[in-house]
């Protein structure tokens, strides 16, 4: 649209009592269906607009005049009858031109923010008359205030107030910035996406809408800093508009980062440099003294330690000591095989020598809870790493007598099943430290085990796990519910504020915020960065096509499962049908291993006949060759019946082997592991549940995963039994999958599960990880074994 040689000019003015205006009476055409006038009654403030032309006195062509009027109607401006304005005296109209206005006075805020920039871009001039009520108010100052809700010598809560000072016709006014930002992030998705947020130019002016429809032009840089660190609080539902932000005293790191981000914004962007008032520094200084964000001072290894700690393990020891010093709790989440047990034992030995365990004047014993299959491993590691610790193991039918001897020991070992069986006795005992090994065992916060763990009376708490998140973020919440109750809110608020936005909506900025929130209490190192001396690990995926009776059975089971799942989904929501869905998927996975795992396939082939199973045939052909090359092999499966079939095949082949499953008596597990470690047998069959975590099996240099599991972390844990500190030979991992089957499609699901763990353990972005109806359709699709 071209208006040359004249230029259209939109003039804006607000009429009020100072102009003699009393108000606006209802007027304009009647609107259906309510049969109300276009313009409703308005108080003694009415904003109006009119079309003018530049240069002054210019007369445009009729076509240009018509085009300009039409363009203004597109913005929402409507003709305002002059007699609709009510005056105290003679009318004092600002112009003889026809007046325009918006249907509601509050509509001028959005008009100023959206329509005017578009008109200016088209070549319009905008004339804002003095006193126009809806012009953007300039920011002249910012405020952050921190005040304790409780005395700052206790771990209380703190109030954080954020304010912005603007210049109005009556002088300066400080507004609460929090509701303005809450509205912004609610209506503009860029502010919840990390990449989109970063793309907003720091010098850009962001329009904020204040109460009464006033518009504020605020620099983007400080707003971005606030949203990066406070997004979860800004979006909390049912928050009153005048309610300040409440933070726990453990959030020193968050506050320090916010303050640093705001100061950087002011220093780096001249357009944002306004007076910055930071109040409450004394409170923040005390919060920082809690130490959540500080680097722990070095710690010397304790005298009598039976091993030499590597540099990263010394760092871990210093971190554990810092948590104890500040009365905090945490998760040691190093990669599998980096010596979490050794670091914990070194920490316990330091605590003993400082008089804080059973032998001290105010000492208490420490409790270590581990899977039953790992008690012997803790016993062996304690004897090797910290022989000076007085160790007591609670197991067996005579443990009631041992419970009475707890106070005389430094460290007490028990298993997760016995934790709740002996709950009353263990909860009566005051503990210095409670350590949960393989802490993912308490991922179900409502279980008897998790409840018993939370009720223990302990000064300090520690979780050891290589997989803090396996399937969903609720598992992380369950561990923090044990460590620092309330830190991540209750289960319902965590679901609302974190899980749903991250897992379902993919809000990357919120994912980063959660990572920052838990980072001070999680120490995680990776083998690739701290254990570079480890020999290489090579993974090979073997796609094995199904044939003959196994292929026919797979298709038969798949068709039946597909029909059954469809019927269930017709009568139930997906969540309610999940049990039926998982049962159908389980049957397909069993067929992929061996038809005999299904009752329907029990008669296919005699026991020990490898020809009925593609995987069993591969094992029968490959394991003898590997053993002949001098390889030591771990064979993992989720299905103990599959391991029994493999065992029969090995017996038929005459290959020596050992077997460890959940049925192996606890008292015999140490001997079975020792037999393999000492070279007594070349092949070790292990169920994922019984031996996939915690064991040290460095005698192996080859790992075979017969069947893929939903979560890659489970397989990685199992492979780490061999590829860990102490391994001197390269390790090869073979992963067997039935080509074109549900197992290959599980690999894509594994990638999503890995992305979920990365969200909070040091990587970027959110992930949609829940099983969806589309996933089920893909998993139940026909075989597709094309290479």
N, C-alpha and C positions, 0 to 999 in steps of 0.2 A: 504494500500500500504506500503510495507516494503522495505527499501533500505540498510539494514545492510549487511556488516559491514561498508559501506560507507554512507555518508550523503550528499544529494543534497544541493547546496548553490546557491542562486540567488544573483548575484551582480548587483548593480544599480549605474549608474553614469550619470551626465549631462555634455555633451560636449558643449563648447561655444567658444567665440572669444579667450579666454585665452589659449585654446588648439589649436588655429589656424583654428577653424571651421568657414566656411562662411555660411553654411546652408545645407538644405536637398532638393534635387530636387525630383519632382514627380517620384515615382517608384512603383514596385510591380505589382501583377496581376491586370488586368483591371476588374472593377466591373460593372455588369449590374444593372439597365438599363442605368445609366448615362454614361457608358463607360469611367469612370475616374479611374486612378491608385489607388491602395489601400492606398498608402501613398501620401498625398498631399504635396505641397511645405511648407517648414518650415523655419523659420528665424534662426538666429545664436545661437539657443539653442535647442539642441536635446538630449532628455533623452534616454538612451539605457540600455539594460539588457543582461546578458549572464549567461549560466548555467556553474557551476563549481562544484567540489566535494571536500569533506573533508573526511579524512585529506589530506593536500596538496599533490598533486601528485598521489592520489588514482585513480584507474581505475575501474569504476563500470562494472557490467555484462551488456552485450548488452540489455538484457530485461529491466534492471533498467534504462539504458540510454533512451531507447525508451519511457518507462512509464513517466519519468520525462519531456521529451520534449512534450509529449502529454498533460501532466498536465499544462504546461505553456501555451500551445495553448488554453486550456480551460479558462484561465484567460484573454485572449485577446491579449497576446503577439504574434507578428508575425515576421517571419524572415525578417531582414532588409538587402537588398543588400549592400555590403560594398562600391560599387562604387557610391551609391546614395549620400554619404556624400561628400560635396564640401569643399576643404581645401585651405587655403591660401598658404601653402607650402606642403612639404611631409606629408602624413597622419600620425597622431599620435594616432593610435588605442589603446585602453586600454588593449586589449587582442587579442589573435589569435583565440579565440573561436568565433563561429558564433554570430553575434549581433541580438538582438531582440528589438522591440519597439512596442508601441501602435499606433493605426491609427492616433490619434490626441495627441498633447502634453498635452492638458488639461485633457485627459482621465487618466493621472497619478494620479490626485487627488483622484478619486474614487478607482483607483487601490491600492493606498496606504491605503485608508480607509477600503476597503473590501477584496481585494484579498490577500494582504500580511498577515493579521491576520489568514486567513484560511490556507495559506501555512505553517505558523509557527506552527499552531495547528497540522498539518500533519507531523511535524518533519523537515521541511526545515530550513536551516540557511539563514538569510538575511544579506547581507553585503552592507551597504549604504556607498558609497565612499564620501569623502569630497566634498561638493558643490552640492550634489544631490538636484535639485531644488524643488522636490515635497515631501520632508520629512516633517513631521508634525512639525510646529514651536511651541516651548514651550512658554507658557504664563508666563510673568515676572511681570505683573502688571495689575490693573484694575482701571477704572476711572468712576466717576459719576459727572456730572457738571450740576448745576442748575442756570439759568440766567433769569432775568425778561424780558418779552417783553414790560411791562408797569411799571411805577414806583411802587414799592412795597407797597405804601400806598393806592393804588387803587386795586379793584378786577380785575386784568388783567390776562394775560396768561404768562406761563413760559416755557422756553425751557429746556428740559432734554436731555443731551447727555450722552451716555454710550460708553466707550472705553475699548479696551483691548490692552495691550502692549506685543509685541512678539519680540523674538530675531531672527534676520536675519543675513546673511553673512556680511551685511554692518553695523551692529549694531542693535539698538533697533528701533522699529517702532510702532506707536499707530494707530490702526485701529478702524473704527466705528463698534461697536458690533451690532448695530440694524439691518442692512441688513443681517448680518450673521445669527442672530437669526430668522429673518423673514423667511429666506430660510429654516432653520431647522424645524420650526413649520409647514411650508407649506408641507414639504415632509415626516415628521415623526409624525403620528397621536398620538403617545404617549404623545406629549407635549400639546395636547388640551384636554386630558382626565385626570381628577384629580387623579384617582386611579393609572393609568399607570404612570403618572408623579411622584407620590410618590414612586412607585416601582423602579424607576431609582436610583441606589446607588449613594449617594452623592460623593463618591470618584472615580466614573467612569470617564473615559476620553471621552469627547464628541468631535467628529470630526466636525469642522466647516470649510466650504469652503469659502475662501476669494477671492477677485478679482484676476484674473490671474491664478486661479486654485490652489492657495496655500492652504495647509491644516493646520489647527490649532487644537492642542489638548488642550481643555479647561476642567477644572474640572466641574463636573455636579452641585455641590452645588450652586455656585453663579448663574449659568444659570437658575436653577430651581427657585431661588428666583425672578429673573427678570421676567420670564415667568408667574409666579403666579400672579404678580401684573400688568403686562403690556401686556398681551396677546392681548387685543382688539386693542391696538395701533400698535403692531407688525404685525397684520394681516390686517390692514386697506388697502383697495385697492387704487391704483393710488398714493401711497406714493413714492416720489422720493427716490432713494438710498441714497442720501446725505442729506435728510431732517431730522432734529432733531424731537424728540417727543415733542408735544405741549400739555401742561396740563393746566386746569383751576386752578385758585387760590384756589378754594374750595377743591382741591384734596390733602390737607395737609395730610389727613389720609393715602392715597395711598402712598405718598412719604415717610412718616414716616415708614410705614410698609415695603416698599422696602429697605430703608436704614437699618432698624433693621434686615431684612432677610439676606441682604448681609453681615452685620457684624457678624451675627451668623454663616453664612457659612464659613467665614474666621477664626473665632475663634474655631469652632468645628471640622474642618477638616484640619489637618496639611498639607495635600497635596495641599490644596487650599490656603495656607497662603502665599500671595504675598503682595507686597506693595499695599495698597489700598488708593487711592487719592479721597477724597470727597470734592468737591468744591461747593460753593454756600450755605454753612450752614446758612449764614445770611438770605438769601431768604427763606430757609426752616423754620427757626425760626419764621419769620414773618407769613408764611403760617400757622404754628401750632397755632399762636396766634389767627387766625380766630376761632379756637375752635371746628372744626368739630370732632376732636377725643378726646377732653378732657372730663373729668367727670364733670358734672355741679355742682357748689357749692350748698349746701342745701338752701332751701328757706322756710321761715316761712309762714304759712297760713295767708292770709290777715285778719285784724280785720273786724268783721262784717260778716264773712262767716257763712252761716246758717247750715253747716254740718261739721262733723269731717272727714277730709281726711285720708284715709288709707295710710300706708307707701308708697306703690307703686304709689298712686295718688300724694303724695308729690314729689316723684321722677319725675313723669310726669310734675308737675307744674314747678319744677326746670329746666327741659329740655325745656319747652316752653319759660321760661324766658331767657334761654341761647340762643335760636334761635333768640329771639328779640334783645338781647344784641349785637349779632354779625351781625345783619341785614340779617339773613338767613330765610329759610322757611322749612317746614317739614310736615310729615304725622303722626298724632297720630293714630296708627293702633291697639290699644288694642283689645283683644277679645270682642265680643259683650257682653254687660252687665257689663263691668268693670268701667263704669262711665266716658266715654270720655266727655260727656256734662258737668259734674260737674268739671272736670279738666279745661276745656276751660273757664267756667264761673269764676273759681277761678283765672285763668290767667287774664281775663278781669277785675276782681275786683282789682287785683294788679296794672294793668295798669291805672285804674281810679285813684287809690290812689296816684300813682306816677305823676299824672297830664298829662298823655299822651293821655287820652280820651277827650271828648268834653269840660269838665270843665277846662282843663289846659290852660296855656298861649299859648303853641304851640300844643294844643291837637286837636285831630280829632276823630270823632265817629268810631266805629267798625261796620262792616257789617257781619251778619251771614246769609248765604243762606242755606235753608233746603228744603226737600220735603214738599209740601203743607200740607201733612197729619201730619207733625211733628211740625208745627208752634205752635200749642197749647201746645205741650210737652215742647218746649223751653220756652214758656211763664210761664208755671207752674214751671219748673226747675229754671228759673231765679228768680221767686218770693221766691222759697224755699232756693236756694243756695246763691244768691247774691242780696238780696232785695234792696240794695243801688244803683244798676245800674239803670239808667234812660233808659227805654226800649220803643222802638217804633216799632210797627208791620205794615208793608206795605201789606195790602190786601184789598179786596173789591173795590167797584166802587169809593169810595171817597179818594183813596190813593194819588191822586194828591195833595190834601190839606196837607196830612201828609208828603209828600216828602219835602214840604217847611219848615217843622219843624225839619228836620234831624239834622242840626247843634246843636240843643239844647239837643240832646240825646247822651248817652254813647254808646248804642248798638241799631242797627237797624236790624230787622228781615224781611226777604223776602223769597219768594219761588223761585224755579228754573224756573217755567213758567213766573213769573213776572220779573225775572232778565233780560231777553232779551226784554220783552215788555217795561220795564222802563229803558232800557239800556242807553239812552242818559242822562237822569237825574242822574242815579247812576254813570255814568262815569265822569260827571262833578264834582261830589263831591269827595274831597280828603278824603281818609280813612286812619286810623292808622293801622287797621288790617282787612283782609277779611278772614272769616272762611267758608269753604265749608263743611257742614255736609252731611254725606253719599256721599262722594266725588266721588264715583263710578258713580254718575249721570253725570259727565263730561267725561266719558271714551271715548266718541266719540269726538275727538278733533276738528272735523270739524263742529260740531253742532252749532246752534245759541246760545245755552246756554253756551257751553264751550268758544266760541269766545267772548261772552259778559263778561264772568268771567275774561278772560285774559286781557281785555281792561280796567278793573277797575284800578284806581289810588290809590295804597296802599303802605304803608311803609313795611308791613309784610303780609305774607300769610300763611294760615294753612289749611290742609285737615284733616277731621275726617272721618274715615271709618274702619270698622272691616274687610273689604274685598278689599284691594288695588288691588288685582288681582283676577278676577273671571273666565275669559275665556282665556285670552292671555296677553302677556306682553305689548302689545300695550296700554292696559288700564293703566298700570303703567306709561308708557311714557306720556300719555295724562295728568295725574295728575302732573307729574314733568314739563310738558310744561307750566302748570299754575303756579307752585311754583317757579321753577328755569329755566326759558326758556334757552335752549341751553345746559343744564347740561348733558342730554342724547342725544344730537345731534338733528337733524331734524328727521322727521318721516321716511324718506327714509334711512338715515344712521343707524337709530336705527333698522330698519327691517333688514338691511344688516349685521350689526355688532353684533346684539344681538338676535333678535327674531329667525331668520332663523338658526343660529348655535345652539341655545339652544333648540328651540321647534321642529325643523325638524331634526337636525343632532345630538342632544343629547350631545353637548360638555359640559361636566361637569366642566372642569376648567374655561370655560368662564362663566358658570352659577355662580360659586363661585365668580368670579371677579365682575360680575354685582351685586351680593349680597353685596360685600364689597363696591362697588361704591355708592350704595344708603343707606347703613346701617346708616351712620351718620345722615341722614335726616328722618329716620323712627324709631319711638319708638313703639315696639309691645311687649305686655306681654300677657301671657296665663292664663286662669282661674286656671288651674291645679297647677301653680307655685305661683301665687300672691293672689289668693282668695281661699285658702284651706278650709276656713270656710263654703264655699258653700255646701249645701246638695248634695248628689249624683244625677247624671243624668243617667237614664237607657233607652237604645234604644231597641225597639223590631221591627223586620221586620216580617210583616204578608203577606205571599204569598197566594193570593186568586185566585183559579182556575176559569177561565171563563167557562160558561156552556150555553147550550141552544141557544137562539137567539143571545145573546151577543157573544158567541164563533163563531157562523156561520158568523155574521157580521164582526168580526175581521178578519177571514180568507178571506172573500170576499174583504174587503178593502185592506188587505195585498197583495193579488194577483194582484189587480188592481194597487196598488201603485208600486209594484215590476216591473210590466210590463211597467208602465209609466216612471219610473225612468230609466229603461234600455233603452227605446227609446230615452229619453233625452240625456243620456250619450253617445249614439251612434253618436249624432250630435253635442255635445258640450263637452268642457273640463269640468272636475269635478267642478272647481270653478264657471263656468258659469251656471252649472246646480244646484247649491246649493239651490236656491230658490225653485225649484220643489222638491228637495229632502226633504227640511225642511217641505214643505207643506204636503208631503206624511207622514212624521213621525208624524206631528201634528194630522192628522186624526186618526192614530192608537192610539195615546195617548188619544184622546177624546173617542174613543170606549172603551178603558180600563177603563175609568171612568164610562161612562153611554152612551148607544147607542143614547140617545136623544140629545146628544151634536152635533151629525151629523144630517144634514137635512134628510139624507137618512134613519135615524133610528127614526125620530120624531114620527112615528106612532106605535112604538113598546111599548106597554103597556101604560096605562093611566098615567097622571101626578101624581107623588107621589107614584107610584108602585115600591117598592124597589126590587121586583122580577126581574126587567129588568137589574139590575146592581149588580155585586158581591160586590162592595165596598159600595154601598148604603145599601145593605142587612146587611153588617157587621156593618155599623154605626147604623142602626135601631136596631140591636140586642145588640150592645155594649154600646152606649151612655146612654140609660136609666139605665143600671147597674152601670156605672161609676158615674152618678149623684146620684143614690141611695146610693152609698158608700161615698158621700160627696165630690167627686172630682169636681174640676173646670177645664173646658176643653176648649182649643183653637183648632179650626179646620181650617187648612190652605189648600187652593187650588189655583192653577194658574188660574183656569177657574171660572169666576164669575157665569156662567150658572150652573156649578156643585154645587156651593154654594146655588144657588136658588133652585135646586132640593133637596139638603139637608135641606134647610129651610122648604120646603113644607112637607118633611118627619117628621121634628121635630114638625111642627104644627099639623100634623095628630096624632103624639104621645103625644101631649100636653106638650112638654118640653119647658120651657121658654128659650129664647136665644136672642142674639144680632147679628147684621150683620154690617160689615165694609168692603166696597169695594171702588173702585175709584168713584162710583156714589154717595157715601155718601157726602153730602155738607160739605165743610170745616168747617163751623161754628158749625156743629153738631157732628163732630168727637170727640172732647174733651168730650162731654156729653156721647157719646156711650162708650168710654173707661172708664170714671168715673163710669158709671152704672155697668160695669163688675167688676171693681176693688173694688167697694163697696159691691159686693155680690148680686146685683140686679138680675142677671141671672147666671145660672151655665154653659152655653155653649156660646162661642163666635166664630162666623164664620167670618173668615178674609181672604181676598185675599192677595196673596203674594205681589203684587205690592203696595197695599194700606197700609198694616200693617206689612209687613215682616221685616221692619227695624225701628229702632228708638224708638218704643213704649216701655213703661214700663208696663208689664202685669204680675206682680209677684203674683197676686191673683190666677193665674192658676198653677196647679201642674201636668197637663196632656196636652200633645200636640199631635195632630193627623195630619199627612201629608197625604192628600188623594192621591196626585200624586207626583212622584219624578220629580225634575227639573234637567236640564242638569248639573248644577253646585252645588256641595254639600254646598258651602259657602252660597247659598241662603237659603237652608233649615236650616243650622246652625244659620243663622241670625234670622230666624223665631223662631226657638226653643229657642233662647236666649231672646226672649221677656219674657219668664217665668223664665229661668234659668239664673239669673243675681243677682247682688248685691241687697239685700233686700228680697230675697227668703229664706224662713225658712223651707220649706218642700221638700222632695225628689221629683224630676220631672221625669215623664215617658213619653217617646216619642214613639208613634206608627207610623210606616211607612208602608203604604199600597201599594202593587205592585201586578199587575195581573201576576199570575204565568206563567213562560215560555214565556212572551210577550216582546215587545220592552222595557217595563219598567224595567224588570230585567236586560236587556242588557245595559240600561242606567247607572246602578250602576257601571259597569266596566269603563264607560266613566267618571263617577264622580271621580273615583280614580285617573284618569289621570289629571283631572282638579285640584284636591287637590295637586298633585305632582307639578304642575306648580306653584301654589302659594308658595309652600315650597322652590322653587328655589331661590326666592329673599327675602323671609320673614323668613329665618333662618334655612333651611334644606339643604340637599345635592342633587346634581345631577340635570340633565336636564330632560325634559319630552317632549315626542311627543304628543301634546295635540289637534292638529287640527283634525277636522272630516275628515276621510280618506275614499276612496271608499270601503275598506275592512270593515270599521265600518258600512257603509250603508248596505252592504250585510248581516252582522250579525243582524242589527236592523230589517231588513225586512225578516228574516228567519221565517219559520213556528213556530207555538206555540210548546213549549216544556215544559210542566208543570209537568214533572216527579219530585217527591220529592227529 
